[in-house]
Amino acid sequence: MKLQTVSDEQKPALNKVKAQTDGSEPTNAEQKSDQQISVPAKDLRKNRFECRECGYVYDPKEGIKKYQISPGTSFLDIDKEKFRCPVCRARYAAYKDIGVKFEPSDGFEDNVVYGFGFNTLPPGQKNVLIFGGLAFAAACFLSLYSLH
């Protein structure tokens, strides 16, 4: 008697044949392996785009008054041929997707009012405070050597 091995690609087909011949139903694991998992598509219309040349960020919630681009206009809806960066005049292709604007997670909005007011700052300003404080502490520590 010779044994044959079954590859992972052949298992779903083998399970279907087995179910047809012996009348048994495939298990949940077998059904899940046959089905493809669908992931919801990401909506790029709300994303912000940043110019790689100068760092200007196009936010669809704000638009660009200079070019009569109304708030709510997605970056993907802007004319690719005519659009130029309002700061450095770079073309449409110079922009990269940086995602949606930071929004606090569920439940965090209630906690923003607590603390010393640092919770209301955007992430960039928090970084300046943290690393600026560390640099100031290091400078104070190093200044102690001048007392010697």
N, C-alpha and C positions, 0 to 999 in steps of 0.2 A: 504494500500500500504506500503510495507516494503522496506526501503532503505538499500543498501549494500555499504560498503566502499571498496575502491580498494587500495591495498598496492602499494608502489613504484615499487616493483618487477613485479607486474601484469600490470602496465600501458603500457609498450611497446607492450606487447602481445595484450592488449585491443585495443590500437591504430591501430594495424595491422588488427584486426578483424573488427573494425569500418570502416577502409578504404575499406576493401573488401566488406562490406555489403552496405554502402551508396555511394561508388564510390569516396569519397573525398580523397584527398592526405594528408598525414601527414605533419604537420608544420615543419619548420626548427628546432625548439626546440625538437620536437619529434624525428626527424631524428638524431640529434646530440646525444640524449640520447641513441639511439640504436647503434651508432658507437662508437668504442673505439678509444681514442686518442693515436696516436703512438708518442713516444718520441725517438729521435735518440739515439742509443747506444753510450755510452762513450767509447772512444778509449783508452784502458789502455796501449797500446804499447808505448806511448810517456811519460808515467808517470815515475816519479822518485820514488825510494824505499829507505827507511832509515832503517838501522840496529837498532833494539831496544836495543841492548847490548851496542854499543859504539857510535852510532850516525853517522856512515859513511853513506853517501848518494850515491847510484848508480844512475848515470845519463846516460840514453841510448845514449845521444849525445856524451858522452866521452868514454864510455866503460871502460875496465880495462886492461891496457897494461901488468901488472904482470901475468894475467891469459890468455893472448892472446884473450881477448874478444874485438872485433873490435867496433869502434864507430858506432852507429846506431843499435846495437843489443838490443832488448827489454829485460827487466828483465824476462819477461814471457818465453822467448826463451832459457834461460840459463838452463843447466842441474841441476835439483833439488837435485840429489843425490851427485854429485861431488862438487858443488859450496860451498865455504866457504868465509866469510867476509875477505877482504884483511887486515883488521886491527886487529880484535879480534878472527877470525876463527869461528865465529858463523855460524850456518847452514842457509839454504835458508829460512826456516820457521820463522826465527827471524826478517825478514824484513817486513815492513809495507808500504803500498802505501801512498805517500805524495802528489801525484798529479804532474802536469806539473810545470816546472820552471816558475817563475814570468815573465810575459811579459806585458809591458805597453799596455793599451787599445788604441783603435783607436784615433788618434789625439794627444795623449799624447807624442808621439815620437818627435813631432815638438817643444813641450814646455820643453823638457829635457835640452836644452842648456841654458835656462834662469835661473836666480837666482844666488846663490853663489856656484853652483856646487853640492849642496846637492841632486838635482833631479836625478843625475846619480848613486847615491849610492843604493845598494840593501837594502831591508827592514830591515835586521838585523843590518846593520851599522847605519841606520837612528835611530833605537831604542837605540843603544848605545849612539849616540849623544844627543838624546832628554833626556833620563833618566840620562845620565852622566851630562848633563848641569843642570838638576834639582837637582841632588845630590850636584854639585859644588855650586849652588846658595844657597841651604840649609846650606851647610858648611860655606859659607861666612856669611850668616845671623846669624848662631849660634856663629860665631867667634866674632860678635859684643858684645856678653855678656862679653868677656874677657876685653873689654875697660872699663867696669864699676868698 
